[in-house]
Structure formats: structure tokens, C-alpha cells
Amino acid sequence: MNLDTEHTNRRPEILFLAHRFPYPPDRGDRIRSWNILRYLSQRANVSLACTTDTPIENEQMNAVRSVCHRVLIAPLDRRMRWVHAGSHWLAGKSLTEGLFWSRKFARTLDYWADVTRFDQVFVYCSSMLPYARRKSLRSLPRVVDLVDVDSQKWKDYAEKSNFIRRQIYHSESRRISRLEKLSGSESNAVLLASEAEAVLLRGQVNRGKSSILGVSNGVDSNYFDMQAIPPGLRLAFHTSQPDPTALRLIFVGVLDYLPNIEGLRWFLHNVWHPLRQRLPNLTLDIVGKNPGLEISKFVDQPGVRLVGAVEDVRPFIAAADVVIAPLKIARGIQNKVLEAMSMAKPLVLTTLAAQGIEAVSDKHYIVADTVEDWIENLTALARCPGARHQMGEVAREFVELEFNWNTCLKPLDRLLGIHPPVDNSEQFVMQEV
């Protein structure tokens, strides 16, 4: 076992507990955890301890090692995950806690705590809270980033589900709520990805000593920039002149995630056919990893293309005329929305998908909740390329100003007692359980 020696120039020591390996930042939870990890590593020595249920490539490992003082990884066996989930369920705990539980990982964390003087523990998502509550770490100052109020998310899932799933989801909601209450009573601060989520949690928990704060997601506007796409990756569309009956739509998101599945299902079942009667050359690209059987059941329609996982999503967004986010279940800030706006693309989305961003409808994007709203607004955008361009440009200006990661994460300096970046030439080590 290879452990780092104590630094001679004392920087704060932060233990960062995460339920997933944070790289690549290709889904919502990883985008947030990766950017927080980078931010903290500029100000402190960060020891990352995380679980993973997928293989990690060398390039991904090297990216994380470049910002972490050391790394501890606990691979989770997919079959044993559900065994642990079941045992936790029978013990009155949440399935989620069991899915991310590893006894060996917990014991190694105990050893880390014994040999390292950690100043803070940063807990990313409620499923990692049981590790932070172990005797070896319990007395340390703690900040918990819940990201979203997951207990409410499970309630939302229950409303969209059949009888059996509804009972399971309601039970999971109650058990996750207990973890959220523990976060409030035992931590110095609890973070949510939007002020709306923070308000919701404040109304549900006894805060104890905790501050409950909304710390927004940001977007890397240097990366999500039309001009940053390598020329060789740009997609070409050949149209001799604007076609008012054509519109290239795109939806981007992880395709085994229930809110994305339900949003697409609603859009294709209710909006697609009447809209295509108005716009016969309408197309929709669906881009995202893990497209499963549920998606394939309803995407096989004229004009719809299931692209699936791509190495770089930017060329596909750049080639589209309009980005859509027809989510009917959503919590917190949607990264897909910020990325589309940063790419200077006009965006049509539901009220739920727009929450937390506080932009102006019909200026920065278009909010549409009814079938009629979607049809009328997309038809109007098809007929007015100039309006599409103007909305995209204004949207990019907005997120560049309001959603810079360094600005969004500034509250962490005070909460964790850390300071602006200093040079850190220490060597990094990696450890695997």
C-alpha cells in the first residue's frame, strides 16, 4: 500500500467521497463532481475516494490523477451490488445505500483517516454519507453536496409508474429522506444544485447546525463553443436555401435515465406527428449513451434517428437548428440546457427543464409545456432562421456571464476554509481496493 507523506507546506487536506468515478464528465453527476474536484484541487490537497461499476481506462485515470493528491477506487461487482441493496433494504435502509456499499472500501477509508490528518470531508451525494458517518471520520467537519432532493425525485418517479414500482419508489423516497435529514443535522453545510432545490430541502428537514445552500452548476463555455470544435469533427449539411418545412432538432442526454426516457416518450407520442404534418422535412437526432430497449420501442419513427453514444457531442449540437429538452420529470439545473445555450443554439424546453437557470423565456430560450406550445414555437423557429440565430447568441452571452464554474463554486472557499489557487508540484499516487 502506497500512501503520501505529509506535505511540508501545509495545504488543507480534503477527503472527497463520490459514488462514481468523476471522469469523463459525460453525465450530469460527473460533470458537477469533476468540476468541483478541479476547483478544490487548486486550493487544497484532495484525496478522492470513489466507487465504480464500470472499467476505468488509463486516459481517464490519468486525468483524475492530475488533479488529485491520491485516489482510492472501489470496483463494485454488478451482481453483489444488488445483494447489498437487498440486505440494506431488509435492514430498513435505502436501496441506493446498498448499491454503493463496499466493506473493503470502508475499511480502507478507516486506514486513511488513521494516517492522514484530514481537515474536511466533502460528501458527494447521499449514498456516500454512511461512509462519512463511520467512527473514523464522524468527528471531521463535513460538507454534503446532495445535488438534488432525491427523495422528491423518487416521489416524482412513483407518480409515473405502475403499482409495484410505485410502492418501491415511495419507500425509497422515505428512506432517502432520512439520509437528507441526517445531512442537515450532522453537517456544516448541505449543498444543492439550485436555490429552488435548497428551498425545497429547507422546508423538509430540521437543519440543525447546517447551512442549506444553492450552489449552481456551471458550464465550460470555452469547450462548449462552436469555434472550439476541431474542423475534422464538424458535420456538414448541404442545403441550397432555407427550407421553412424543415428543422433539425436534437435531444442530448443519458438514455437509460428515466426523466430523459419519459420526456422523449411524451414528445414523440404527442408532439411529433402533428408537428411533422406542418414540417414534413423535420428531423430529430437523439444523442446519448446507454440507449436501451425502452428507447428503441418508440424512436422508430420517420425522421427520428437514434445516434446513441458519441465521443464528442459538440458537432451534433452544432449541426442542429434547435435543441429540445421536453422533460416532464426534472430536479435541479440541467447541464444539457446550459451546454446548448453555451453552444449558441436556440432551445425549446419545459418549465421543469428550465428551473434554476432564471433566464427569460422568448429571449434566452422558449418555454413550452403544452402540445400546442411546442408545435407553434417550433413551427415559428423553422420559418425564421434569423430569430434562431439571435436567440442562440443571446443565450451564450447569458451563460458566459452567469454560469462560469469558478464563479458558481466560489462559496466553497468559505465553507471549506480554502483559498485561491497556489502552486502544487506534489506527486500523485493512485490506490485501488
Phi and psi in degrees as a GROMACS rama.xvg file:
@    title "Ramachandran Plot"
@    xaxis  label "Phi"
@    yaxis  label "Psi"
@TYPE xy
-110.371  116.173  ASN-2
-121.243  150.229  LEU-3
-71.3486  149.565  ASP-4
-84.0904  160.46  THR-5
-63.1375  136.91  GLU-6
-70.3208  140.16  HIS-7
-74.6224  -41.0896  THR-8
-93.2688  101.914  ASN-9
-65.1779  112.792  ARG-10
-106.448  156.83  ARG-11
-57.7423  141.63  PRO-12
-105.017  116.904  GLU-13
-117.778  127.026  ILE-14
-92.7365  120.494  LEU-15
-107.908  111.851  PHE-16
-100.611  123.456  LEU-17
-133.807  145.954  ALA-18
-83.4981  -12.6112  HIS-19
-138.118  147.798  ARG-20
-58.1635  128.547  PHE-21
-83.3279  5.99894  PRO-22
-135.86  139.734  TYR-23
-77.8992  154.939  PRO-24
-78.9364  70.504  PRO-25
-112.73  9.70716  ASP-26
-150.305  164.113  ARG-27
-54.1007  -48.4835  GLY-28
-66.5885  -36.5496  ASP-29
-71.8687  -35.5768  ARG-30
-59.1108  -47.2685  ILE-31
-68.5249  -48.5356  ARG-32
-64.047  -38.8143  SER-33
-64.2604  -42.7707  TRP-34
-72.3975  -34.5073  ASN-35
-65.8133  -43.0314  ILE-36
-59.0076  -46.0471  LEU-37
-62.1367  -42.4679  ARG-38
-62.5739  -47.7904  TYR-39
-66.0342  -36.855  LEU-40
-66.5794  -21.0155  SER-41
-76.6435  -12.0947  GLN-42
-123.546  -10.7178  ARG-43
-156.592  168.214  ALA-44
-84.8446  114.661  ASN-45
-105.986  122.968  VAL-46
-101.181  111.809  SER-47
-89.6535  128.401  LEU-48
-126.894  118.361  ALA-49
-143.789  162.333  CYS-50
-103.116  162.908  THR-51
-152.778  143.438  THR-52
-115.609  12.5816  ASP-53
-130.674  152.679  THR-54
-63.1141  149.258  PRO-55
-113.892  122.987  ILE-56
-80.4744  158.731  GLU-57
-58.7178  -41.2451  ASN-58
-61.7265  -39.1666  GLU-59
-68.112  -42.1841  GLN-60
-62.6657  -42.5761  MET-61
-63.7936  -36.7635  ASN-62
-62.7733  -42.3844  ALA-63
-72.7214  -39.8901  VAL-64
-61.7975  -28.2644  ARG-65
-68.168  -18.0994  SER-66
-116.566  -8.38641  VAL-67
-108.47  145.308  CYS-68
-67.5222  -38.817  HIS-69
-160.576  163.743  ARG-70
-136.4  133.694  VAL-71
-121.251  125.438  LEU-72
-122.65  132.832  ILE-73
-116.248  101.689  ALA-74
-65.4413  136.7  PRO-75
-107.695  124.018  LEU-76
-72.3842  129.385  ASP-77
-62.8129  -37.2201  ARG-78
-70.6943  -44.9441  ARG-79
-67.7779  -25.4816  MET-80
-57.0375  -43.6511  ARG-81
-76.2617  -26.8657  TRP-82
-63.3061  -46.543  VAL-83
-64.9986  -38.1795  HIS-84
-60.466  -43.7183  ALA-85
-64.7524  -41.3625  GLY-86
-67.1959  -37.7091  SER-87
-66.3204  -38.6749  HIS-88
-61.4306  -45.5307  TRP-89
-65.0905  -26.1402  LEU-90
-86.4303  6.12069  ALA-91
87.1047  9.28597  GLY-92
-100.368  177.325  LYS-93
-81.7954  152.443  SER-94
-58.4725  -37.6801  LEU-95
-60.6521  -42.0849  THR-96
-58.5624  -43.4589  GLU-97
-67.406  -36.6248  GLY-98
-63.2321  -24.5143  LEU-99
-114.722  22.8063  PHE-100
-94.915  136.798  TRP-101
-144.632  117.148  SER-102
-64.0627  -40.3945  ARG-103
-64.3107  -40.4878  LYS-104
-60.266  -44.956  PHE-105
-61.065  -41.962  ALA-106
-67.4558  -36.1721  ARG-107
-67.9341  -36.0906  THR-108
-61.7676  -38.6544  LEU-109
-59.3466  -41.8638  ASP-110
-66.4713  -44.0231  TYR-111
-55.7411  -45.8531  TRP-112
-63.7755  -28.8437  ALA-113
-74.4255  -32.803  ASP-114
-105.466  -6.18297  VAL-115
-126.88  137.049  THR-116
-90.3119  84.9719  ARG-117
-72.4451  141.271  PHE-118
-93.4295  -31.2669  ASP-119
-147.726  154.036  GLN-120
-118.52  126.246  VAL-121
-107.699  115.999  PHE-122
-103.334  119.379  VAL-123
-102.542  105.041  TYR-124
84.3273  147.335  CYS-125
-64.1782  -25.2583  SER-126
-64.8461  -17.8691  SER-127
-95.5056  -4.61674  MET-128
-61.011  -38.3385  LEU-129
-57.489  -32.7313  PRO-130
-67.3332  -42.3633  TYR-131
-67.9651  -20.7275  ALA-132
-89.1302  1.59591  ARG-133
-65.5429  154.988  ARG-134
-55.0496  -36.1386  LYS-135
-69.4756  -22.7921  SER-136
-118.447  -9.72762  LEU-137
-60.1041  -32.8853  ARG-138
-83.326  -7.95002  SER-139
-78.492  145.458  LEU-140
-56.5403  140.891  PRO-141
-136.144  136.782  ARG-142
-119.368  129.618  VAL-143
-112.697  124.891  VAL-144
-101.716  100.411  ASP-145
-76.982  -17.4771  LEU-146
69.379  -66.1527  VAL-147
-128.757  164.889  ASP-148
-82.6997  89.8529  VAL-149
-65.2307  -28.5804  ASP-150
-61.2949  -36.8386  SER-151
-71.1699  -35.4606  GLN-152
-60.7282  -42.5198  LYS-153
-67.2182  -33.0374  TRP-154
-63.0469  -42.3892  LYS-155
-62.3111  -42.0417  ASP-156
-60.0558  -42.2423  TYR-157
-59.6583  -37.6167  ALA-158
-66.3458  -21.4033  GLU-159
-102.187  9.21275  LYS-160
-117.895  166.588  SER-161
-74.6403  178.797  ASN-162
-59.3285  -48.8289  PHE-163
-64.264  -49.301  ILE-164
-63.2779  -34.296  ARG-165
-61.1747  -40.7324  ARG-166
-65.6547  -41.6935  GLN-167
-65.3253  -45.0077  ILE-168
-67.1789  -38.5866  TYR-169
-64.3546  -40.0991  HIS-170
-64.4676  -43.4344  SER-171
-62.2666  -38.8045  GLU-172
-58.9419  -45.9344  SER-173
-63.847  -40.0996  ARG-174
-74.3239  -36.9703  ARG-175
-65.7098  -36.0553  ILE-176
-58.4701  -35.1365  SER-177
-63.5237  -39.8883  ARG-178
-64.2754  -40.8195  LEU-179
-62.7565  -38.2828  GLU-180
-68.1106  -37.6613  LYS-181
-62.4689  -39.8164  LEU-182
-57.4969  -43.3997  SER-183
-67.5709  -34.7574  GLY-184
-88.0039  -21.2906  SER-185
-114.414  -7.67285  GLU-186
-110.27  157.398  SER-187
-71.7626  -33.3434  ASN-188
-154.596  148.591  ALA-189
-121.924  128.169  VAL-190
-107.168  145.184  LEU-191
-129.296  158.57  LEU-192
-79.6953  -2.11481  ALA-193
-155.29  158.278  SER-194
-65.8403  -32.9602  GLU-195
-61.115  -41.3485  ALA-196
-67.2152  -37.5036  GLU-197
-63.5756  -41.6296  ALA-198
-61.8521  -42.1306  VAL-199
-61.0107  -45.2751  LEU-200
-68.8092  -38.4666  LEU-201
-57.7372  -32.9983  ARG-202
-79.1804  -9.48859  GLY-203
-111.179  -20.4045  GLN-204
-123.776  155.473  VAL-205
-83.6236  111.592  ASN-206
-67.3089  -23.4325  ARG-207
59.4575  -125.18  GLY-208
-92.2135  -1.11353  LYS-209
-85.0435  145.167  SER-210
-89.9546  137.5  SER-211
-111.55  114.48  ILE-212
-125.012  144.941  LEU-213
-90.0216  117.351  GLY-214
-120.304  104.362  VAL-215
-69.3333  152.373  SER-216
-66.7718  156.062  ASN-217
-118.37  -167.009  GLY-218
-146.271  141.751  VAL-219
-82.8007  91.0872  ASP-220
-73.2069  -13.722  SER-221
-74.8996  -34.8399  ASN-222
-81.0594  -48.9129  TYR-223
-84.8376  74.9781  PHE-224
-141.379  131.687  ASP-225
-54.3584  -36.3941  MET-226
-77.4566  -13.2604  GLN-227
-87.7136  -5.81541  ALA-228
-74.667  124.381  ILE-229
-56.8122  137.629  PRO-230
-52.2468  -36.2624  PRO-231
-69.525  -14.0348  GLY-232
-100.911  -5.42737  LEU-233
-72.3186  134.378  ARG-234
-88.7386  139.515  LEU-235
-104.735  132.792  ALA-236
-123.02  127.098  PHE-237
-103.708  107.63  HIS-238
-131.601  127.089  THR-239
-72.2718  -30.7468  SER-240
-157.016  156.809  GLN-241
-56.1624  136.954  PRO-242
-112.961  109.461  ASP-243
-68.2313  -7.52632  PRO-244
-100.615  5.24045  THR-245
-120.192  146.622  ALA-246
-156.986  128.968  LEU-247
-96.7837  109.803  ARG-248
-99.8549  156.055  LEU-249
-141.975  141.232  ILE-250
-120.175  132.374  PHE-251
-123.342  130.791  VAL-252
170.091  160.569  GLY-253
-64.6954  128.06  VAL-254
-96.3944  8.54242  LEU-255
-112.168  15.6694  ASP-256
-97.8208  123.521  TYR-257
-53.3786  -46.0725  LEU-258
-59.329  -36.9924  PRO-259
-68.6145  -41.7298  ASN-260
-61.9116  -48.2162  ILE-261
-67.1022  -37.4954  GLU-262
-63.9942  -44.8531  GLY-263
-65.879  -40.7025  LEU-264
-58.978  -46.2948  ARG-265
-61.755  -45.5346  TRP-266
-63.4722  -46.2425  PHE-267
-73.4741  -30.2024  LEU-268
-79.9526  -28.203  HIS-269
-113.258  -33.607  ASN-270
-103.271  -36.8582  VAL-271
-59.4212  -52.0731  TRP-272
-66.1095  -49.512  HIS-273
-64.5408  -33.031  PRO-274
-67.9225  -37.9746  LEU-275
-72.9854  -21.2837  ARG-276
-66.2669  -34.3134  GLN-277
-80.2333  -36.0025  ARG-278
-122.455  83.987  LEU-279
-61.4178  -23.7324  PRO-280
-100.827  20.4536  ASN-281
-65.7942  138.899  LEU-282
-133.974  156.113  THR-283
-137.646  123.149  LEU-284
-98.6208  131.218  ASP-285
-110.789  112.155  ILE-286
-117.411  127.594  VAL-287
166.08  160.635  GLY-288
-82.7524  160.559  LYS-289
60.5895  45.5245  ASN-290
-70.5598  121.762  PRO-291
-108.792  -166.134  GLY-292
-63.2949  -37.5717  LEU-293
-60.5131  -42.0878  GLU-294
-66.0512  -45.0414  ILE-295
-63.7755  -22.1758  SER-296
-66.7396  -29.3135  LYS-297
-124.672  5.16975  PHE-298
-96.0099  -7.01946  VAL-299
-79.3132  75.6921  ASP-300
-136.687  154.057  GLN-301
-57.1663  131.114  PRO-302
88.7847  -8.39949  GLY-303
-101.736  130.502  VAL-304
-124.126  121.812  ARG-305
-87.0918  101.365  LEU-306
-78.8994  -40.5974  VAL-307
82.8383  -151.399  GLY-308
-74.5577  140.258  ALA-309
-133.614  153.329  VAL-310
-69.7545  -36.1161  GLU-311
-138.91  116.79  ASP-312
-79.1918  -18.5132  VAL-313
-59.7073  -42.8573  ARG-314
-60.8367  -32.532  PRO-315
-72.9859  -38.8953  PHE-316
-65.5475  -42.3459  ILE-317
-61.1814  -34.2556  ALA-318
-79.4551  -12.5178  ALA-319
-85.0318  156.749  ALA-320
-87.0877  -37.4079  ASP-321
-143.425  139.234  VAL-322
-98.5214  137.339  VAL-323
-117.305  147.604  ILE-324
-141.184  76.9279  ALA-325
-85.1534  48.0811  PRO-326
-74.9822  133.796  LEU-327
-105.746  -10.9795  LYS-328
-129.498  124.966  ILE-329
-160.164  144.002  ALA-330
-132.14  142.07  ARG-331
70.4853  -160.735  GLY-332
-92.648  134.721  ILE-333
-89.3212  117.682  GLN-334
-61.3182  -34.8913  ASN-335
-60.7272  -31.7431  LYS-336
-71.6031  -48.1319  VAL-337
-61.4491  -39.0323  LEU-338
-67.9827  -40.0408  GLU-339
-63.2855  -43.5738  ALA-340
-64.4354  -40.0412  MET-341
-64.2161  -29.8514  SER-342
-82.0738  7.42844  MET-343
60.1407  40.848  ALA-344
-108.302  138.205  LYS-345
-65.177  145.593  PRO-346
-135.046  132.407  LEU-347
-115.444  129.469  VAL-348
-151.745  165.039  LEU-349
-83.2326  166.271  THR-350
-57.7684  -40.9903  THR-351
-64.0048  -40.2446  LEU-352
-68.6498  -23.6232  ALA-353
-89.3848  -8.0696  ALA-354
-62.0994  142.2  GLN-355
88.5769  -13.1922  GLY-356
-92.6239  -31.9165  ILE-357
58.097  37.477  GLU-358
-89.2188  179.527  ALA-359
-106.162  121.934  VAL-360
-64.2627  143.942  SER-361
73.167  1.05312  ASP-362
-118.571  -58.1643  LYS-363
-92.5858  -27.1273  HIS-364
-162.427  -179.907  TYR-365
-121.646  124.061  ILE-366
-90.7022  128.203  VAL-367
-138.386  125.317  ALA-368
-115.914  -26.2349  ASP-369
-101.876  161.536  THR-370
-56.5525  -43.8475  VAL-371
-62.8426  -40.505  GLU-372
-60.0058  -45.1912  ASP-373
-63.2814  -46.6497  TRP-374
-64.6021  -46.9458  ILE-375
-65.5873  -43.7348  GLU-376
-71.2637  -40.6249  ASN-377
-69.1931  -35.7895  LEU-378
-62.5972  -44.1555  THR-379
-62.7928  -40.2565  ALA-380
-66.4527  -34.9692  LEU-381
-61.7459  -35.061  ALA-382
-87.7759  -5.38955  ARG-383
-138.167  80.12  CYS-384
-57.1905  -33.9977  PRO-385
-62.1735  -40.122  GLY-386
-66.5981  -37.3313  ALA-387
-60.6737  -47.4251  ARG-388
-62.4891  -45.4172  HIS-389
-63.5568  -43.4991  GLN-390
-62.6542  -41.2467  MET-391
-62.3261  -42.8337  GLY-392
-64.8857  -43.2067  GLU-393
-65.4822  -37.6974  VAL-394
-63.0153  -42.9514  ALA-395
-63.9579  -44.3179  ARG-396
-57.3911  -39.3705  GLU-397
-64.0902  -49.8035  PHE-398
-72.5613  -30.7793  VAL-399
-59.7884  -37.5329  GLU-400
-81.6202  -42.4863  LEU-401
-98.0627  -19.9046  GLU-402
-128.707  41.6395  PHE-403
-76.0488  131.71  ASN-404
-58.3504  -43.63  TRP-405
-61.8823  -37.2472  ASN-406
-70.0117  -44.2665  THR-407
-62.1129  -36.1116  CYS-408
-93.3647  2.2651  LEU-409
-53.722  -36.5742  LYS-410
-57.4457  -20.5906  PRO-411
-65.8016  -27.7375  LEU-412
-58.0858  -48.0002  ASP-413
-71.1413  -42.9284  ARG-414
-64.2584  -34.9465  LEU-415
-105.271  -0.777572  LEU-416
65.2852  40.4208  GLY-417
-114.17  167.035  ILE-418
-127.897  166.431  HIS-419
-53.9553  163.395  PRO-420
-54.2141  140.628  PRO-421
-128.872  163.303  VAL-422
-67.6199  136.225  ASP-423
-135.488  101.764  ASN-424
-102.9  16.3807  SER-425
-63.5159  155.973  GLU-426
-81.6478  151  GLN-427
-109.105  146.827  PHE-428
-127.657  156.239  VAL-429
-122.197  142.223  MET-430
-133.692  138.533  GLN-431
-122.312  135.557  GLU-432
